[in-house]
Amino acid sequence: MGYSSWFEEHAEMHKEIVDRLVAEGKTKEEIIDYFDFENMVEKEQDFCPLYKENRKCHDMEKLNCYLCACPNFRFKDVGIQKIDNLTQYSFCSIDSKDGRQGVYGEKIHQDCSKCSVPHHRGYVEKHFDLDWKKIMQECIL
């Protein structure tokens, strides 16, 4: 699965959950609360494959999953650029000190596993929109 297909599938799952919460009359704060890791593991098992193992993608106490992907992540399925004999497919637009470029064979991908920027409640509140794709609109190059 490429970045674009994951992006579209995730956007649809996110929209279904948010639409349901809006229909229930939930406020912005209640919607953000709903996306707390512990609640999502209990109520939305299909949202993330890690939920079935009760495992977090990032080592942090209070993980919020509203921005499962990061608005600072940039990608292009056909490749962004050639670096020596390697093809870069993704990078971090803010060059987070906790991220790195990982080399996997002849491919370079952004490794965000040590970065927790989009999973803090304050970050979610600052960038919140009911439309996940609107928050993420700059990701696809």
Disulfide bonds with the S-S distance in Angstrom:
none
